[in-house]
């Protein structure tokens, strides 16, 4: 084919439309649209708070990033503090979902922990943008702190249970499950302190490195 002919053929190839902002996506029901837009605000806020700190980001800036008015945000959140709490909630929801997928997809304690890391770390560094503010609950109300800490405690207990399952099924060396979870989840929790989405490692690559460390630390050879 000549260069000219190739050019004509290429010109006839339809261009792929750029994805629409999540805020403007059409959905089937009003409730779905509400939840989609609410999540769009939470994700934008989590990324902004994580980059600059919650105290340094205003609701006006979040609204501007989403190309909406500030009053529109109050349809989804009572105030900035409520939005910060929802950022915590979304991150814990992502963790719960990653853990459930890992449990459903694997049979042994060790394999489930490794699968959890492979699912959760890319989610944390990708859509959520590794939000550093989620390591602290100082901006929350006492009631929100209580709910958040209890949810984290339950999550921690589920992970400890997987370690204990692994010890029983022979895939994990005998160890203190509490310290084992504190060790590998401490490493995961530190990611927002140093992760750069323009850096040399992707979330998937970081997850594989963490799993390789996990294998050398608690997996039975």
C-alpha positions in Angstrom: 0.0 0.0 0.0 1.3 3.5 -0.9 1.9 6.1 1.8 -0.9 8.1 0.4 -3.3 5.2 0.4 -2.3 4.3 3.9 -2.9 7.8 5.0 -6.4 7.7 3.5 -7.2 4.4 5.2 -6.0 5.8 8.5 -8.1 8.9 8.1 -11.2 6.7 7.8 -10.5 4.9 11.1 -12.8 6.3 13.7 -11.1 8.0 16.6 -11.7 6.5 20.0 -13.8 9.0 22.0 -12.1 10.3 25.1 -13.8 9.0 28.3 -16.2 11.5 29.9 -15.5 12.7 33.3 -17.1 10.5 35.9 -19.3 13.3 37.1 -21.1 13.4 33.8 -21.5 9.7 33.1 -25.0 8.6 32.3 -26.4 5.8 34.4 -29.7 3.9 34.5 -31.2 5.3 37.7 -31.2 8.4 39.8 -29.7 6.5 42.8 -26.9 5.1 40.6 -26.2 8.6 39.4 -26.1 9.9 43.0 -23.7 7.2 44.1 -21.5 7.7 41.0 -21.2 11.5 41.6 -20.7 11.1 45.3 -17.8 8.7 44.7 -16.3 11.1 42.1 -16.2 13.8 44.8 -14.7 11.4 47.4 -11.9 10.3 45.0 -11.0 13.8 43.9 -10.9 14.9 47.6 -8.8 11.9 48.7 -6.3 12.6 46.0 -6.2 16.3 46.8 -6.0 15.8 50.6 -3.3 13.2 50.1 -1.2 15.5 48.0 -1.5 18.6 50.0 -3.1 17.8 53.3 -6.7 18.2 54.2 -6.1 21.6 55.9 -4.7 23.0 52.7 -7.5 22.0 50.3 -10.8 23.9 50.2 -14.2 22.6 49.0 -14.0 25.3 46.3 -10.9 23.7 44.9 -12.5 20.2 44.8 -15.6 21.7 43.1 -13.4 23.4 40.5 -11.5 20.2 39.8 -14.9 18.5 39.1 -16.2 21.5 37.1 -19.2 22.0 39.5 -20.2 24.6 41.9 -19.4 24.4 45.6 -23.1 24.3 46.6 -23.4 21.1 44.5 -21.1 19.4 46.9 -23.4 20.0 49.8 -26.0 17.8 48.1 -23.6 14.9 48.9 -21.8 16.0 52.1 -22.8 18.2 55.0 -19.3 19.8 55.3 -15.6 19.2 54.8 -15.3 17.1 57.8 -18.0 14.8 56.5 -16.2 14.5 53.2 -12.9 13.6 55.0 -14.8 10.8 56.9 -16.2 9.5 53.6 -12.6 9.3 52.2 -11.8 7.1 55.1 -14.9 5.0 54.5 -14.1 4.5 50.8 -10.6 3.4 51.5 -11.8 0.8 54.1 -14.5 -0.3 51.6 -11.8 -0.9 49.0 -9.8 -2.9 51.6 -12.8 -5.0 52.6 -13.6 -5.8 48.9 -9.9 -6.7 48.2 -9.9 -9.0 51.2 -13.1 -10.7 50.2 -12.0 -11.2 46.6 -8.7 -12.8 47.9 -10.6 -15.1 50.3 -13.0 -16.2 47.5 -10.2 -16.8 44.9 -7.6 -18.7 47.0 -7.7 -21.7 49.3 -4.8 -21.3 51.8 -4.0 -18.7 54.3 -0.7 -17.5 52.7 -2.2 -17.5 49.1 -5.1 -15.3 50.4 -2.8 -12.8 52.0 -0.7 -12.6 48.9 -3.8 -12.2 46.7 -5.1 -9.4 49.0 -1.8 -7.5 48.6 -1.9 -7.9 44.9 -5.5 -6.5 44.7 -5.3 -3.8 47.4 -2.0 -2.1 46.6 -2.8 -1.3 43.0 -6.2 0.0 44.1 -4.6 2.2 46.8 -2.0 3.6 44.4 -4.4 3.9 41.4 -7.9 5.1 41.8 -7.4 6.3 45.4 -4.1 8.0 44.6 -2.4 6.7 47.8 -4.1 9.3 50.1 -1.8 10.0 53.0 -4.5 11.7 55.1 -6.0 8.3 55.8 -3.2 7.4 58.1 -4.6 9.9 60.6 -8.1 10.3 62.0 -7.4 13.6 63.8 -9.8 15.5 61.5 -12.8 13.4 62.4 -15.4 13.8 65.1 -15.2 11.5 68.2 -18.1 9.5 66.8 -16.5 9.1 63.4 -13.2 8.2 65.1 -14.9 5.5 67.1 -16.6 4.0 64.0 -13.4 4.1 61.9 -11.3 2.5 64.6 -13.7 -0.3 65.2 -13.9 -1.0 61.4 -10.1 -1.1 61.2 -10.0 -3.4 64.2 -12.4 -5.8 62.6 -10.3 -5.7 59.4 -7.2 -6.4 61.3 -8.8 -9.4 63.0 -9.8 -10.8 59.6 -6.2 -10.6 58.4 -4.9 -12.2 61.6 -7.4 -15.0 61.0 -5.8 -15.6 57.6 -2.4 -15.8 59.2 -3.7 -18.3 61.7 -5.3 -20.3 58.9 -2.0 -20.3 57.1 -0.2 -21.6 60.2 -2.8 -24.4 60.5 -2.8 -25.4 56.8 1.1 -25.3 56.7 1.6 -22.5 54.3 2.8 -20.0 56.9 5.5 -20.5 59.5 4.4 -20.5 63.1 4.4 -16.9 64.3 2.4 -14.3 66.3 -0.4 -13.3 63.9 -0.8 -9.9 65.4 2.8 -9.0 64.8 2.8 -10.5 61.3 -0.2 -8.4 60.3 1.3 -5.3 61.9 4.5 -6.0 59.9 3.1 -6.4 56.4 0.2 -3.9 56.8 2.6 -1.4 58.3 4.5 -1.6 55.0 1.3 -1.2 53.0 0.2 1.8 55.1 3.5 3.5 54.5 3.0 3.6 50.7 1.4 7.1 50.7 4.5 8.5 52.4 6.7 7.7 49.4 4.6 6.6 46.4 4.8 8.8 43.3 2.4 7.9 40.5 5.0 9.3 38.0 7.8 7.1 39.6 9.5 4.1 38.2 7.2 1.5 39.9 3.5 0.9 39.3 1.2 -0.2 42.0 1.2 -3.7 40.5 5.0 -3.9 40.6 5.1 -2.6 44.2 2.6 -5.3 45.2 4.8 -8.0 43.7 7.8 -6.7 45.5 5.8 -6.8 48.8 4.6 -10.3 48.1 8.2 -11.4 47.5 9.2 -9.9 50.8 6.2 -11.7 52.4 7.4 -15.0 50.9 10.8 -14.6 52.5 9.3 -13.6 55.8 6.4 -15.9 56.7 5.8 -18.4 53.9 6.8 -21.9 54.7 9.4 -23.1 52.1 
